Amino acid sequence: MKLDYLPPADQIIEMIGRIYRFGMTTTSGGNLSVLDDDGDIWITPAGVDKGALRREDIVRVRADGSHAGLHKPS
């Protein structure tokens, strides 16, 4: 699968799912982020089970430090 064709949140969901399934992280351990073409960082949330992440759980952090999402960024 070519991940660079997916939106940033979907890239993170795909990769964290693989990492979790292979036992390379725990439910609360590890963080992933993606820098998009606009300079925004998409990152896994703090304090959320990495094995059960959904697309809407991924947090967008803008260059000015503001963030959008359901959770606090990690």
ZIPEHU-V692603 format. One record per residue. RES is the residue in one small letter. PHI is phi in whole degrees, -180 to 180 (NA if undefined). PSI is psi in whole degrees, -180 to 180 (none if undefined). OMEGA is omega in radians with two decimals (999 if undefined). Layout:
# ZIPEHU-V692603
RES & PHI & PSI & OMEGA
RES & PHI & PSI & OMEGA
This chain:
# ZIPEHU-V692603
m & NA & 132 & 3.10
k & -86 & 102 & -3.06
l & -70 & -26 & -3.08
d & -68 & -9 & 3.07
y & -90 & -9 & 3.14
l & -91 & 151 & 3.00
p & -60 & 153 & -3.07
p & -52 & -44 & -3.13
a & -62 & -39 & 3.12
d & -69 & -35 & 3.07
q & -60 & -46 & -3.13
i & -65 & -45 & 3.13
i & -59 & -44 & -3.14
e & -62 & -48 & -3.08
m & -72 & -43 & -3.14
i & -66 & -33 & 3.07
g & -63 & -45 & 3.10
r & -63 & -47 & -3.13
i & -60 & -44 & -3.13
y & -67 & -45 & -3.12
r & -63 & -32 & 3.12
f & -86 & 7 & 3.07
g & 71 & 25 & -3.09
m & -92 & 1 & 3.05
t & -153 & 164 & 3.07
t & -97 & -179 & -3.14
t & -63 & -31 & -3.10
s & -110 & -6 & -3.06
g & -93 & 155 & 3.03
g & 80 & 151 & 3.10
n & -142 & 148 & 3.06
l & -128 & 150 & 3.06
s & -146 & 158 & 3.12
v & -135 & 133 & 3.04
l & -95 & 122 & -3.11
d & -91 & 178 & -3.08
d & -67 & -19 & 3.12
d & -90 & -1 & -3.13
g & 89 & 6 & 3.09
d & -86 & 148 & 3.09
i & -107 & 128 & 3.06
w & -104 & 127 & -2.99
i & -141 & 152 & 3.06
t & -65 & 150 & -3.10
p & -80 & 158 & 3.06
a & -79 & 140 & 2.99
g & 70 & 20 & 3.13
v & -118 & 136 & 3.14
d & -54 & 115 & -3.11
k & -68 & -20 & 3.13
g & -81 & -9 & -3.10
a & -126 & 21 & -3.11
l & -65 & 143 & 3.03
r & -117 & 162 & -3.12
r & -52 & -43 & -3.08
e & -72 & -10 & 3.09
d & -81 & -19 & -3.10
i & -71 & 137 & -3.04
v & -103 & 137 & 3.09
r & -102 & 124 & 3.12
v & -113 & 122 & -3.12
r & -85 & 165 & -3.10
a & -59 & -28 & -3.13
d & -82 & 0 & 3.10
g & 95 & -12 & 3.10
s & -72 & 157 & -3.14
h & -139 & 154 & -3.14
a & -129 & 133 & 3.12
g & 155 & 176 & -3.11
l & -78 & -20 & -2.99
h & -130 & 172 & 3.03
k & -78 & 137 & 3.09
p & -67 & 151 & 3.12
s & -77 & none & 999
